[in-house]
């Protein structure tokens, strides 16, 4: 994934070549929460099943059937996407 410095600055995330961090559950920027989800960023797995699971998680969050942990807990977990 190519990450521009502008996108990284808007999200408040660090951008390295092929990397956007920190991401919680490989799709949420902790400072933004569930209002912005980066779905479809593959991470060493079968892409289509991963996209389906990400969509299901996002649907549960937006419908109120699930909730993200507090921001400070999400920030403790740092994920990185490596090309």
N, C-alpha and C positions, 0 to 999 in steps of 0.2 A: 504494500500500500504506500502510495506517495502522499506525504503529509506536507502541506505548505506551511511556512512560518506564520502566515496570517491565520490559518485554521487553528494551529496550535495556540496562538495568542488569544483568539476568541474563546477557545475552550479552556484556557488556563492550564494547558498540558504541555509537556515537553515533547519536542519532535526531534528524533534522530532519524537517519536514513532507514526507511522501512519500519519505523516504530512510532507509535503514539502511546504515551503513557502518562499518568496512570489510568487504566480503564478497569472498572469493576465488572466482573463477569464478562470481560472482553467486549463490552458494548456501552457502558455508562461512564461518563466523566463525573466523579464524585461531587464536584462543586455545582454541577448542573442538575443531577438527579435524573428521574425518569422522563422529564419533559423533552430530552434529546437523547435518542438512542442511535448508536452507530451499528446498525444491523448489517450483516453480510460481510463482515471482515473475517476471512477464513484464518484459522489458526490450527495448522497441523491435524486436520481431520477431514472427513467426508463433508464437502461443502453444503450440499442440499439438506441433509438431516440437521446440520448445525443451524442453517438459516431458518428451518422450520421451528426448531426449539427456541431460537432467539425470538421469533415472531410470537410464539406462544407465551413466552415470559413477558414480552412487552404488552401483549393483550391483557394478561392477568394484572400487570401493574396499572395499566391505564383504566381497567374496569374496577379497580379497587379490591380484587380478590387476592392480591399479594402486595407486599410493600418492600421497598429497599431498606436496608439497615441505615442507621444514621450516617451522616457524611464522614465523621471521624473514623468509624469502623470501615467504611469503604476505602478511605485513604490509606489504611494500614495494609491493604492488599494491593500490590502493584503488578500489573500484567504488562507484557510487552509483546507486540507482534513482530516477528522476525521473518524477513523474506527468505 
